[in-house]
């Protein structure tokens, strides 16, 4: 069996002077024999397995000359077994040892790291386990586990891909055979042997202690990825080991931490997703069991950030879904106001410690609803500040409006809205009130909703010329040939900012790249594919083409656009019309074309748009909370019309309750509405057909009894999301009255 040494210390940089030399099978055997970690009986069995593997499966060398390799001989399994036993015995001849192993690493034999720590491949562990299982004595297998899994050096050089093991030149950047690691853990846990499983758990804990104590000596971080694949870390009983591992990782130097992010970025997404689950479960268990935020939760949150950074380096189709980083426990039970306060204090306290830990600094863990509430809280604070300033100002100087009041003409909406906004630029962060000139009504929210609805409808009318509509993607894009002034594009930016600031959902349909640009992100080919699928597909075909690009595609670094029959040319680079696109420069061409289409061609329009937006949303720290997808949700609301959630959360007043037969009939009618009628119903009741960011369950919908007259139509207080519903005598009468109301809501019923 193995010697009593149960692991090695964290490797030190001075020990790496051996460099990453490659052992071959003969050297592996001699090293194992010299250090005496196996008895001869165990080592003989391993050599038999090693030769049998070589004779039946080969060694992996493409130009192997060894006559005793499958590449150069053909024997059946019976013959191979006899030869393997014979060859293995000859290795133990003290007077004249003979070897027939290929000149390459043999995966059946334990190998050695550059610091001569024992490391293994899956095949080695499998053979040892099979032999131990037959005898019922798992001591050798457990000693191997203790030795390998308690040493960072051993583990980092174990379970390598074949290319990494054989030191082959390859484009494959991931050197860990993650599927092999997964199978190894499955085999270990599959023994159902408590001693075996305990040996693994104990080894991981020991490694955590050494790692945490000697973190400055770490040179290779692959062991961290291999440890994170261990299913035991999902168990609360292993949280002590996980805590040690987290502490060690967070102590790594920036250089080594960068190396870890690189290794994680090469890790297949299904394993990266499982790593996310480990830390999510840790946070959830700690929050619910303790009821407060401790340093362990802070560690796990930061570790999720490291994985998130690695995930962002992956290509679009290989990424873990960003929503997997949301933590339900954090989003459901953390006090938003307290977290916001700690966040603001942390911003003014560089290099703060745990006392100011907050989740806003780690927005990947927060869902859009939490973030929207942070934004609303910040907006309320800003609005209250403006209100106080206006009140104080009115005491000593000319009275100042406590609100941002826009008086607009319904028949000249865009111009009067633009004039009012520009005249009140200093008031935009006050709470908004809207009044239509010549009309009665106090704006408690409903008038404001109608204002946004009407102005968006006019601005995005293709006949107005500011935006183009794509029938295939059903999205709007800036008209690069628009005759409209920059003020009009500034207006829509201001409108979107005001809507965010005043919690209004807008009926806007931009491709995702617009929201990315609003956050200051650079566009790429994937963005172009989403916004302009045909163009994006063509550019991808250009990149993937294996023939002569210049001869087949006949393109230059120049693009053409047509406007009212007039063709304009645009050079993507100086003298672009005379530079052909070739196999060598096609990546540059695609990059420049993406930049031109999504940035330069609409530079004037977007500059005005973003200038208007920042007149209201000027604090980048708030916007930095959001991803582009989340910003779209914030502005446009959820696309899901979940009327079941609306029914579950609806409240009733003045004689109605959820068990009333009329109410049951009401919901049966509404649930059978078409999607279009459901949107009309929302418009009628709330003044908007958009769904709040968290869904219809967050609407705060109330149904109020309003008399017993069959002839009376339903009405609504859109400011408060109240439906005033008469008690109709029949279900059919209610259906007819509801449909009449929602199809004519612009003419009556809105209050």
Secondary structure, DSSP 8 states (H G I E B T S, - for coil): ---S--------GGGGGG-S----HHHHHHHHHHHT-S-HHHHHHHHHHHHHHHHHH--S-TT---TTSTTT----HHHHHHHHHHHHHHTT-SSS------SS--TTS-EE-TT--EE--HHHHHHHHHHHHHHT--HHHHHHHHHHHT-HHHHHTSSB-HHHHTT---S----B-HHHHHHHHHHHHHT--HHHHHHHHHHHHHHHHHHHHSGGG----HHHHHHHT-GGGGSGGGHHHHHHHHHHHHTS-HHHHHHHHHHHHHS-HHHHHHHHHHHHHHHHHHHHHHSS--HHHHHHHHHHHHHHHHHHTS-GGGS--GGGG--HHHHHHS-HHHHHHHHHHHHTSTT--GGG--SGGGGGGS-HHHHHHHHHHHHHHHHHHHHHHHHHHHHHSS---SSEEEEE-GGGHHHHHHHHHHHTGGGTTS-EEEEETT-----SSHHHHHHHHHHHHHHT-GGGSSEEEETTTTEEEE-TT--S-HHHHHHHHHHHHHHHHTT------B-HHHHHHHTT----HHHHHHHSHHHHHHHHHHHH--S-HHHHH--BSEEEEEETTEEEEEESSTTGGG-B--TTTHHHHHHHHHHHHHTGGGHHHHHHHHHHHHHH---HHHHTT--HHHHHHHHH-BS---HHHHHHH-EEETT--TT-HHHHHHHHHHHTS-HHHHHHHHHHHHS---B-TT-GGGS--EEEE--S-TT---EEETTTTEEEE---SSHHHHHHHHHHHHTTTTTS-B-
